[in-house]
Amino acid sequence: MPKRRFWKWEEIPSFAQPVVKHVVLDDQSLRSMPGRLNGRHEARQLDRLQRGLDALREAWS
């Protein structure tokens, strides 16, 4: 979880929070995530990112 509290952070599923933080809040590449071993892992993280962003979209609708 980020050091600062972000509005609607709780709306993001906990499994998606690390990838959302890394890519969206920290403005880092998905490929630079710690522990990225192969394409399958990258696809899983991309799915988590999408699901986390979808949850935010729903919260703001």
N, CA, C, O and CB atoms as a CASP TS submission, in Angstrom:
PFRMAT TS
TARGET T0000
AUTHOR 0000-0000-0000
METHOD Language model
MODEL 1
PARENT N/A
ATOM      1  N   MET     1       0.846  -1.173   0.000  1.00  0.00           N
ATOM      2  CA  MET     1       0.000   0.000   0.000  1.00  0.00           C
ATOM      3  C   MET     1       0.890   1.235   0.000  1.00  0.00           C
ATOM      4  O   MET     1       1.935   1.242   0.651  1.00  0.00           O
ATOM      5  CB  MET     1      -0.962  -0.001   1.217  1.00  0.00           C
ATOM      6  N   PRO     2       0.491   2.284  -0.724  1.00  0.00           N
ATOM      7  CA  PRO     2       1.296   3.499  -0.763  1.00  0.00           C
ATOM      8  C   PRO     2       1.411   4.129   0.614  1.00  0.00           C
ATOM      9  O   PRO     2       0.563   3.911   1.479  1.00  0.00           O
ATOM     10  CB  PRO     2       0.701   4.497  -1.743  1.00  0.00           C
ATOM     11  N   LYS     3       2.463   4.909   0.813  1.00  0.00           N
ATOM     12  CA  LYS     3       2.652   5.589   2.086  1.00  0.00           C
ATOM     13  C   LYS     3       1.547   6.605   2.321  1.00  0.00           C
ATOM     14  O   LYS     3       1.064   6.760   3.443  1.00  0.00           O
ATOM     15  CB  LYS     3       4.016   6.272   2.133  1.00  0.00           C
ATOM     16  N   ARG     4       1.148   7.298   1.255  1.00  0.00           N
ATOM     17  CA  ARG     4       0.052   8.260   1.367  1.00  0.00           C
ATOM     18  C   ARG     4      -1.258   7.545   1.086  1.00  0.00           C
ATOM     19  O   ARG     4      -1.292   6.554   0.356  1.00  0.00           O
ATOM     20  CB  ARG     4       0.248   9.460   0.391  1.00  0.00           C
ATOM     21  N   ARG     5      -2.318   8.045   1.660  1.00  0.00           N
ATOM     22  CA  ARG     5      -3.642   7.470   1.414  1.00  0.00           C
ATOM     23  C   ARG     5      -4.225   8.101   0.162  1.00  0.00           C
ATOM     24  O   ARG     5      -4.235   9.326   0.037  1.00  0.00           O
ATOM     25  CB  ARG     5      -4.588   7.685   2.634  1.00  0.00           C
ATOM     26  N   PHE     6      -4.701   7.305  -0.747  1.00  0.00           N
ATOM     27  CA  PHE     6      -5.307   7.795  -1.963  1.00  0.00           C
ATOM     28  C   PHE     6      -6.798   7.518  -1.914  1.00  0.00           C
ATOM     29  O   PHE     6      -7.243   6.456  -1.478  1.00  0.00           O
ATOM     30  CB  PHE     6      -4.663   7.149  -3.203  1.00  0.00           C
ATOM     31  N   TRP     7      -7.547   8.491  -2.368  1.00  0.00           N
ATOM     32  CA  TRP     7      -8.986   8.360  -2.400  1.00  0.00           C
ATOM     33  C   TRP     7      -9.361   7.156  -3.251  1.00  0.00           C
ATOM     34  O   TRP     7      -8.845   6.989  -4.356  1.00  0.00           O
ATOM     35  CB  TRP     7      -9.644   9.643  -2.939  1.00  0.00           C
ATOM     36  N   LYS     8     -10.236   6.336  -2.754  1.00  0.00           N
ATOM     37  CA  LYS     8     -10.737   5.140  -3.442  1.00  0.00           C
ATOM     38  C   LYS     8      -9.727   3.992  -3.484  1.00  0.00           C
ATOM     39  O   LYS     8      -9.980   2.993  -4.157  1.00  0.00           O
ATOM     40  CB  LYS     8     -11.138   5.498  -4.850  1.00  0.00           C
ATOM     41  N   TRP     9      -8.603   4.099  -2.795  1.00  0.00           N
ATOM     42  CA  TRP     9      -7.604   3.023  -2.807  1.00  0.00           C
ATOM     43  C   TRP     9      -8.218   1.700  -2.371  1.00  0.00           C
ATOM     44  O   TRP     9      -7.876   0.642  -2.900  1.00  0.00           O
ATOM     45  CB  TRP     9      -6.422   3.377  -1.896  1.00  0.00           C
ATOM     46  N   GLU    10      -9.126   1.766  -1.404  1.00  0.00           N
ATOM     47  CA  GLU    10      -9.758   0.547  -0.879  1.00  0.00           C
ATOM     48  C   GLU    10     -10.636  -0.143  -1.921  1.00  0.00           C
ATOM     49  O   GLU    10     -10.966  -1.321  -1.778  1.00  0.00           O
ATOM     50  CB  GLU    10     -10.593   0.880   0.353  1.00  0.00           C
ATOM     51  N   GLU    11     -11.011   0.585  -2.961  1.00  0.00           N
ATOM     52  CA  GLU    11     -11.842   0.005  -4.021  1.00  0.00           C
ATOM     53  C   GLU    11     -11.040  -0.937  -4.930  1.00  0.00           C
ATOM     54  O   GLU    11     -11.616  -1.769  -5.631  1.00  0.00           O
ATOM     55  CB  GLU    11     -12.473   1.121  -4.860  1.00  0.00           C
ATOM     56  N   ILE    12      -9.739  -0.802  -4.912  1.00  0.00           N
ATOM     57  CA  ILE    12      -8.889  -1.665  -5.737  1.00  0.00           C
ATOM     58  C   ILE    12      -8.719  -2.994  -5.012  1.00  0.00           C
ATOM     59  O   ILE    12      -8.329  -3.004  -3.844  1.00  0.00           O
ATOM     60  CB  ILE    12      -7.493  -0.995  -6.025  1.00  0.00           C
ATOM     61  N   PRO    13      -9.001  -4.107  -5.668  1.00  0.00           N
ATOM     62  CA  PRO    13      -8.804  -5.409  -5.010  1.00  0.00           C
ATOM     63  C   PRO    13      -7.357  -5.547  -4.520  1.00  0.00           C
ATOM     64  O   PRO    13      -6.425  -5.101  -5.190  1.00  0.00           O
ATOM     65  CB  PRO    13      -9.157  -6.574  -5.983  1.00  0.00           C
ATOM     66  N   SER    14      -7.180  -6.158  -3.365  1.00  0.00           N
ATOM     67  CA  SER    14      -5.845  -6.249  -2.765  1.00  0.00           C
ATOM     68  C   SER    14      -4.843  -6.949  -3.683  1.00  0.00           C
ATOM     69  O   SER    14      -3.658  -6.616  -3.658  1.00  0.00           O
ATOM     70  CB  SER    14      -5.922  -6.986  -1.435  1.00  0.00           C
ATOM     71  N   PHE    15      -5.289  -7.903  -4.486  1.00  0.00           N
ATOM     72  CA  PHE    15      -4.360  -8.601  -5.386  1.00  0.00           C
ATOM     73  C   PHE    15      -3.844  -7.671  -6.486  1.00  0.00           C
ATOM     74  O   PHE    15      -2.784  -7.923  -7.059  1.00  0.00           O
ATOM     75  CB  PHE    15      -5.045  -9.825  -6.015  1.00  0.00           C
ATOM     76  N   ALA    16      -4.578  -6.610  -6.782  1.00  0.00           N
ATOM     77  CA  ALA    16      -4.190  -5.700  -7.854  1.00  0.00           C
ATOM     78  C   ALA    16      -3.440  -4.466  -7.345  1.00  0.00           C
ATOM     79  O   ALA    16      -2.836  -3.745  -8.139  1.00  0.00           O
ATOM     80  CB  ALA    16      -5.416  -5.266  -8.618  1.00  0.00           C
ATOM     81  N   GLN    17      -3.470  -4.217  -6.049  1.00  0.00           N
ATOM     82  CA  GLN    17      -2.852  -3.007  -5.507  1.00  0.00           C
ATOM     83  C   GLN    17      -1.361  -2.887  -5.822  1.00  0.00           C
ATOM     84  O   GLN    17      -0.928  -1.800  -6.204  1.00  0.00           O
ATOM     85  CB  GLN    17      -3.046  -2.968  -4.021  1.00  0.00           C
ATOM     86  N   PRO    18      -0.555  -3.933  -5.685  1.00  0.00           N
ATOM     87  CA  PRO    18       0.872  -3.768  -5.982  1.00  0.00           C
ATOM     88  C   PRO    18       1.150  -3.356  -7.427  1.00  0.00           C
ATOM     89  O   PRO    18       1.999  -2.497  -7.666  1.00  0.00           O
ATOM     90  CB  PRO    18       1.601  -5.050  -5.686  1.00  0.00           C
ATOM     91  N   VAL    19       0.461  -3.944  -8.379  1.00  0.00           N
ATOM     92  CA  VAL    19       0.711  -3.609  -9.784  1.00  0.00           C
ATOM     93  C   VAL    19       0.148  -2.234 -10.120  1.00  0.00           C
ATOM     94  O   VAL    19       0.754  -1.511 -10.910  1.00  0.00           O
ATOM     95  CB  VAL    19       0.097  -4.673 -10.710  1.00  0.00           C
ATOM     96  N   VAL    20      -0.988  -1.850  -9.550  1.00  0.00           N
ATOM     97  CA  VAL    20      -1.527  -0.511  -9.771  1.00  0.00           C
ATOM     98  C   VAL    20      -0.574   0.532  -9.198  1.00  0.00           C
ATOM     99  O   VAL    20      -0.307   1.554  -9.831  1.00  0.00           O
ATOM    100  CB  VAL    20      -2.930  -0.372  -9.135  1.00  0.00           C
ATOM    101  N   LYS    21      -0.070   0.273  -8.012  1.00  0.00           N
ATOM    102  CA  LYS    21       0.886   1.201  -7.400  1.00  0.00           C
ATOM    103  C   LYS    21       2.129   1.335  -8.270  1.00  0.00           C
ATOM    104  O   LYS    21       2.579   2.448  -8.542  1.00  0.00           O
ATOM    105  CB  LYS    21       1.275   0.729  -5.984  1.00  0.00           C
ATOM    106  N   HIS    22       2.680   0.219  -8.703  1.00  0.00           N
ATOM    107  CA  HIS    22       3.910   0.225  -9.484  1.00  0.00           C
ATOM    108  C   HIS    22       3.742   0.956 -10.816  1.00  0.00           C
ATOM    109  O   HIS    22       4.569   1.794 -11.177  1.00  0.00           O
ATOM    110  CB  HIS    22       4.372  -1.199  -9.733  1.00  0.00           C
ATOM    111  N   VAL    23       2.679   0.640 -11.538  1.00  0.00           N
ATOM    112  CA  VAL    23       2.504   1.170 -12.895  1.00  0.00           C
ATOM    113  C   VAL    23       1.859   2.555 -12.888  1.00  0.00           C
ATOM    114  O   VAL    23       2.311   3.450 -13.602  1.00  0.00           O
ATOM    115  CB  VAL    23       1.657   0.210 -13.727  1.00  0.00           C
ATOM    116  N   VAL    24       0.817   2.738 -12.098  1.00  0.00           N
ATOM    117  CA  VAL    24       0.058   3.995 -12.156  1.00  0.00           C
ATOM    118  C   VAL    24       0.647   5.049 -11.221  1.00  0.00           C
ATOM    119  O   VAL    24       0.970   6.156 -11.652  1.00  0.00           O
ATOM    120  CB  VAL    24      -1.412   3.746 -11.795  1.00  0.00           C
ATOM    121  N   LEU    25       0.785   4.706  -9.957  1.00  0.00           N
ATOM    122  CA  LEU    25       1.234   5.711  -8.992  1.00  0.00           C
ATOM    123  C   LEU    25       2.729   6.004  -9.086  1.00  0.00           C
ATOM    124  O   LEU    25       3.149   7.157  -8.985  1.00  0.00           O
ATOM    125  CB  LEU    25       0.901   5.257  -7.595  1.00  0.00           C
ATOM    126  N   ASP    26       3.533   4.948  -9.281  1.00  0.00           N
ATOM    127  CA  ASP    26       4.988   5.146  -9.354  1.00  0.00           C
ATOM    128  C   ASP    26       5.478   5.389 -10.780  1.00  0.00           C
ATOM    129  O   ASP    26       6.659   5.664 -10.990  1.00  0.00           O
ATOM    130  CB  ASP    26       5.703   3.939  -8.774  1.00  0.00           C
ATOM    131  N   ASP    27       4.575   5.290 -11.762  1.00  0.00           N
ATOM    132  CA  ASP    27       4.897   5.531 -13.176  1.00  0.00           C
ATOM    133  C   ASP    27       6.076   4.676 -13.652  1.00  0.00           C
ATOM    134  O   ASP    27       7.008   5.173 -14.283  1.00  0.00           O
ATOM    135  CB  ASP    27       5.213   7.012 -13.396  1.00  0.00           C
ATOM    136  N   GLN    28       6.011   3.385 -13.335  1.00  0.00           N
ATOM    137  CA  GLN    28       7.038   2.436 -13.730  1.00  0.00           C
ATOM    138  C   GLN    28       6.476   1.480 -14.779  1.00  0.00           C
ATOM    139  O   GLN    28       5.263   1.296 -14.882  1.00  0.00           O
ATOM    140  CB  GLN    28       7.565   1.656 -12.504  1.00  0.00           C
ATOM    141  N   SER    29       7.345   0.895 -15.528  1.00  0.00           N
ATOM    142  CA  SER    29       6.951  -0.083 -16.532  1.00  0.00           C
ATOM    143  C   SER    29       6.486  -1.379 -15.873  1.00  0.00           C
ATOM    144  O   SER    29       7.010  -1.791 -14.838  1.00  0.00           O
ATOM    145  CB  SER    29       8.112  -0.361 -17.493  1.00  0.00           C
ATOM    146  N   LEU    30       5.507  -2.001 -16.487  1.00  0.00           N
ATOM    147  CA  LEU    30       5.061  -3.312 -16.006  1.00  0.00           C
ATOM    148  C   LEU    30       6.222  -4.301 -16.033  1.00  0.00           C
ATOM    149  O   LEU    30       6.342  -5.148 -15.148  1.00  0.00           O
ATOM    150  CB  LEU    30       3.883  -3.840 -16.863  1.00  0.00           C
ATOM    151  N   ARG    31       7.068  -4.191 -17.042  1.00  0.00           N
ATOM    152  CA  ARG    31       8.196  -5.110 -17.177  1.00  0.00           C
ATOM    153  C   ARG    31       9.252  -4.922 -16.101  1.00  0.00           C
ATOM    154  O   ARG    31      10.095  -5.799 -15.907  1.00  0.00           O
ATOM    155  CB  ARG    31       8.828  -4.943 -18.525  1.00  0.00           C
ATOM    156  N   SER    32       9.223  -3.795 -15.397  1.00  0.00           N
ATOM    157  CA  SER    32      10.217  -3.578 -14.345  1.00  0.00           C
ATOM    158  C   SER    32       9.717  -4.029 -12.974  1.00  0.00           C
ATOM    159  O   SER    32      10.378  -3.795 -11.962  1.00  0.00           O
ATOM    160  CB  SER    32      10.604  -2.110 -14.291  1.00  0.00           C
ATOM    161  N   MET    33       8.556  -4.671 -12.940  1.00  0.00           N
ATOM    162  CA  MET    33       8.050  -5.155 -11.647  1.00  0.00           C
ATOM    163  C   MET    33       8.991  -6.209 -11.083  1.00  0.00           C
ATOM    164  O   MET    33       9.496  -7.057 -11.819  1.00  0.00           O
ATOM    165  CB  MET    33       6.619  -5.734 -11.792  1.00  0.00           C
ATOM    166  N   PRO    34       9.222  -6.153  -9.790  1.00  0.00           N
ATOM    167  CA  PRO    34      10.080  -7.171  -9.163  1.00  0.00           C
ATOM    168  C   PRO    34       9.510  -8.572  -9.374  1.00  0.00           C
ATOM    169  O   PRO    34       8.299  -8.776  -9.278  1.00  0.00           O
ATOM    170  CB  PRO    34      10.238  -6.889  -7.655  1.00  0.00           C
ATOM    171  N   GLY    35      10.359  -9.506  -9.652  1.00  0.00           N
ATOM    172  CA  GLY    35       9.939 -10.893  -9.778  1.00  0.00           C
ATOM    173  C   GLY    35       9.369 -11.273 -11.133  1.00  0.00           C
ATOM    174  O   GLY    35       8.857 -12.381 -11.294  1.00  0.00           O
ATOM    175  N   ARG    36       9.446 -10.378 -12.111  1.00  0.00           N
ATOM    176  CA  ARG    36       8.931 -10.740 -13.452  1.00  0.00           C
ATOM    177  C   ARG    36       9.878 -11.757 -14.064  1.00  0.00           C
ATOM    178  O   ARG    36      11.035 -11.459 -14.363  1.00  0.00           O
ATOM    179  CB  ARG    36       8.793  -9.472 -14.387  1.00  0.00           C
ATOM    180  N   LEU    37       9.364 -12.953 -14.241  1.00  0.00           N
ATOM    181  CA  LEU    37      10.220 -14.034 -14.708  1.00  0.00           C
ATOM    182  C   LEU    37      10.001 -14.393 -16.168  1.00  0.00           C
ATOM    183  O   LEU    37      10.947 -14.742 -16.874  1.00  0.00           O
ATOM    184  CB  LEU    37      10.003 -15.242 -13.866  1.00  0.00           C
ATOM    185  N   ASN    38       8.764 -14.309 -16.619  1.00  0.00           N
ATOM    186  CA  ASN    38       8.483 -14.742 -17.991  1.00  0.00           C
ATOM    187  C   ASN    38       7.214 -14.080 -18.520  1.00  0.00           C
ATOM    188  O   ASN    38       6.571 -13.303 -17.815  1.00  0.00           O
ATOM    189  CB  ASN    38       8.346 -16.275 -18.056  1.00  0.00           C
ATOM    190  N   GLY    39       6.869 -14.386 -19.730  1.00  0.00           N
ATOM    191  CA  GLY    39       5.695 -13.796 -20.358  1.00  0.00           C
ATOM    192  C   GLY    39       4.399 -14.149 -19.663  1.00  0.00           C
ATOM    193  O   GLY    39       3.476 -13.335 -19.631  1.00  0.00           O
ATOM    194  N   ARG    40       4.312 -15.329 -19.112  1.00  0.00           N
ATOM    195  CA  ARG    40       3.091 -15.741 -18.416  1.00  0.00           C
ATOM    196  C   ARG    40       2.881 -14.900 -17.161  1.00  0.00           C
ATOM    197  O   ARG    40       1.762 -14.483 -16.864  1.00  0.00           O
ATOM    198  CB  ARG    40       3.153 -17.238 -18.049  1.00  0.00           C
ATOM    199  N   HIS    41       3.969 -14.653 -16.427  1.00  0.00           N
ATOM    200  CA  HIS    41       3.889 -13.815 -15.231  1.00  0.00           C
ATOM    201  C   HIS    41       3.500 -12.384 -15.623  1.00  0.00           C
ATOM    202  O   HIS    41       2.687 -11.750 -14.949  1.00  0.00           O
ATOM    203  CB  HIS    41       5.241 -13.824 -14.463  1.00  0.00           C
ATOM    204  N   GLU    42       4.077 -11.889 -16.702  1.00  0.00           N
ATOM    205  CA  GLU    42       3.766 -10.543 -17.175  1.00  0.00           C
ATOM    206  C   GLU    42       2.284 -10.447 -17.560  1.00  0.00           C
ATOM    207  O   GLU    42       1.630  -9.452 -17.246  1.00  0.00           O
ATOM    208  CB  GLU    42       4.666 -10.169 -18.379  1.00  0.00           C
ATOM    209  N   ALA    43       1.759 -11.451 -18.225  1.00  0.00           N
ATOM    210  CA  ALA    43       0.344 -11.472 -18.608  1.00  0.00           C
ATOM    211  C   ALA    43      -0.545 -11.480 -17.367  1.00  0.00           C
ATOM    212  O   ALA    43      -1.586 -10.823 -17.346  1.00  0.00           O
ATOM    213  CB  ALA    43       0.038 -12.699 -19.492  1.00  0.00           C
ATOM    214  N   ARG    44      -0.148 -12.210 -16.347  1.00  0.00           N
ATOM    215  CA  ARG    44      -0.926 -12.249 -15.098  1.00  0.00           C
ATOM    216  C   ARG    44      -0.945 -10.874 -14.441  1.00  0.00           C
ATOM    217  O   ARG    44      -1.984 -10.433 -13.950  1.00  0.00           O
ATOM    218  CB  ARG    44      -0.341 -13.298 -14.119  1.00  0.00           C
ATOM    219  N   GLN    45       0.207 -10.192 -14.431  1.00  0.00           N
ATOM    220  CA  GLN    45       0.272  -8.854 -13.839  1.00  0.00           C
ATOM    221  C   GLN    45      -0.558  -7.866 -14.658  1.00  0.00           C
ATOM    222  O   GLN    45      -1.214  -6.989 -14.096  1.00  0.00           O
ATOM    223  CB  GLN    45       1.736  -8.372 -13.743  1.00  0.00           C
ATOM    224  N   LEU    46      -0.530  -8.003 -15.966  1.00  0.00           N
ATOM    225  CA  LEU    46      -1.326  -7.133 -16.825  1.00  0.00           C
ATOM    226  C   LEU    46      -2.816  -7.341 -16.559  1.00  0.00           C
ATOM    227  O   LEU    46      -3.583  -6.379 -16.542  1.00  0.00           O
ATOM    228  CB  LEU    46      -1.003  -7.395 -18.310  1.00  0.00           C
ATOM    229  N   ASP    47      -3.225  -8.581 -16.353  1.00  0.00           N
ATOM    230  CA  ASP    47      -4.611  -8.880 -16.008  1.00  0.00           C
ATOM    231  C   ASP    47      -4.977  -8.243 -14.672  1.00  0.00           C
ATOM    232  O   ASP    47      -6.061  -7.676 -14.541  1.00  0.00           O
ATOM    233  CB  ASP    47      -4.839 -10.400 -15.955  1.00  0.00           C
ATOM    234  N   ARG    48      -4.097  -8.326 -13.685  1.00  0.00           N
ATOM    235  CA  ARG    48      -4.351  -7.712 -12.384  1.00  0.00           C
ATOM    236  C   ARG    48      -4.471  -6.200 -12.513  1.00  0.00           C
ATOM    237  O   ARG    48      -5.335  -5.589 -11.885  1.00  0.00           O
ATOM    238  CB  ARG    48      -3.238  -8.070 -11.394  1.00  0.00           C
ATOM    239  N   LEU    49      -3.612  -5.599 -13.318  1.00  0.00           N
ATOM    240  CA  LEU    49      -3.670  -4.163 -13.546  1.00  0.00           C
ATOM    241  C   LEU    49      -5.019  -3.787 -14.155  1.00  0.00           C
ATOM    242  O   LEU    49      -5.665  -2.841 -13.706  1.00  0.00           O
ATOM    243  CB  LEU    49      -2.512  -3.709 -14.461  1.00  0.00           C
ATOM    244  N   GLN    50      -5.435  -4.520 -15.165  1.00  0.00           N
ATOM    245  CA  GLN    50      -6.720  -4.232 -15.823  1.00  0.00           C
ATOM    246  C   GLN    50      -7.869  -4.364 -14.845  1.00  0.00           C
ATOM    247  O   GLN    50      -8.754  -3.509 -14.816  1.00  0.00           O
ATOM    248  CB  GLN    50      -6.942  -5.170 -17.018  1.00  0.00           C
ATOM    249  N   ARG    51      -7.872  -5.408 -14.051  1.00  0.00           N
ATOM    250  CA  ARG    51      -8.964  -5.619 -13.096  1.00  0.00           C
ATOM    251  C   ARG    51      -8.975  -4.542 -12.015  1.00  0.00           C
ATOM    252  O   ARG    51     -10.043  -4.127 -11.564  1.00  0.00           O
ATOM    253  CB  ARG    51      -8.847  -7.003 -12.450  1.00  0.00           C
ATOM    254  N   GLY    52      -7.788  -4.085 -11.596  1.00  0.00           N
ATOM    255  CA  GLY    52      -7.711  -3.004 -10.616  1.00  0.00           C
ATOM    256  C   GLY    52      -8.232  -1.692 -11.180  1.00  0.00           C
ATOM    257  O   GLY    52      -8.955  -0.963 -10.502  1.00  0.00           O
ATOM    258  N   LEU    53      -7.863  -1.391 -12.424  1.00  0.00           N
ATOM    259  CA  LEU    53      -8.345  -0.164 -13.057  1.00  0.00           C
ATOM    260  C   LEU    53      -9.848  -0.237 -13.332  1.00  0.00           C
ATOM    261  O   LEU    53     -10.549   0.770 -13.227  1.00  0.00           O
ATOM    262  CB  LEU    53      -7.584   0.094 -14.362  1.00  0.00           C
ATOM    263  N   ASP    54     -10.336  -1.418 -13.681  1.00  0.00           N
ATOM    264  CA  ASP    54     -11.780  -1.591 -13.869  1.00  0.00           C
ATOM    265  C   ASP    54     -12.519  -1.334 -12.557  1.00  0.00           C
ATOM    266  O   ASP    54     -13.590  -0.726 -12.563  1.00  0.00           O
ATOM    267  CB  ASP    54     -12.095  -3.013 -14.393  1.00  0.00           C
ATOM    268  N   ALA    55     -11.965  -1.787 -11.443  1.00  0.00           N
ATOM    269  CA  ALA    55     -12.596  -1.557 -10.138  1.00  0.00           C
ATOM    270  C   ALA    55     -12.659  -0.064  -9.834  1.00  0.00           C
ATOM    271  O   ALA    55     -13.661   0.413  -9.300  1.00  0.00           O
ATOM    272  CB  ALA    55     -11.825  -2.296  -9.020  1.00  0.00           C
ATOM    273  N   LEU    56     -11.613   0.675 -10.164  1.00  0.00           N
ATOM    274  CA  LEU    56     -11.644   2.124  -9.955  1.00  0.00           C
ATOM    275  C   LEU    56     -12.679   2.795 -10.853  1.00  0.00           C
ATOM    276  O   LEU    56     -13.392   3.701 -10.421  1.00  0.00           O
ATOM    277  CB  LEU    56     -10.262   2.728 -10.212  1.00  0.00           C
ATOM    278  N   ARG    57     -12.756   2.350 -12.090  1.00  0.00           N
ATOM    279  CA  ARG    57     -13.748   2.912 -13.003  1.00  0.00           C
ATOM    280  C   ARG    57     -15.146   2.703 -12.452  1.00  0.00           C
ATOM    281  O   ARG    57     -15.975   3.612 -12.494  1.00  0.00           O
ATOM    282  CB  ARG    57     -13.625   2.282 -14.397  1.00  0.00           C
ATOM    283  N   GLU    58     -15.408   1.530 -11.943  1.00  0.00           N
ATOM    284  CA  GLU    58     -16.726   1.237 -11.359  1.00  0.00           C
ATOM    285  C   GLU    58     -16.981   2.100 -10.125  1.00  0.00           C
ATOM    286  O   GLU    58     -18.102   2.568  -9.927  1.00  0.00           O
ATOM    287  CB  GLU    58     -16.832  -0.257 -10.987  1.00  0.00           C
ATOM    288  N   ALA    59     -15.967   2.318  -9.299  1.00  0.00           N
ATOM    289  CA  ALA    59     -16.126   3.123  -8.087  1.00  0.00           C
ATOM    290  C   ALA    59     -16.426   4.572  -8.421  1.00  0.00           C
ATOM    291  O   ALA    59     -17.136   5.249  -7.678  1.00  0.00           O
ATOM    292  CB  ALA    59     -14.874   3.040  -7.225  1.00  0.00           C
ATOM    293  N   TRP    60     -15.888   5.052  -9.537  1.00  0.00           N
ATOM    294  CA  TRP    60     -16.090   6.453  -9.918  1.00  0.00           C
ATOM    295  C   TRP    60     -17.309   6.660 -10.804  1.00  0.00           C
ATOM    296  O   TRP    60     -17.631   7.794 -11.160  1.00  0.00           O
ATOM    297  CB  TRP    60     -14.869   6.970 -10.627  1.00  0.00           C
ATOM    298  N   SER    61     -17.984   5.586 -11.160  1.00  0.00           N
ATOM    299  CA  SER    61     -19.169   5.708 -12.047  1.00  0.00           C
ATOM    300  C   SER    61     -20.386   6.129 -11.252  1.00  0.00           C
ATOM    301  O   SER    61     -21.469   6.284 -11.817  1.00  0.00           O
ATOM    302  CB  SER    61     -19.457   4.372 -12.777  1.00  0.00           C
TER
END
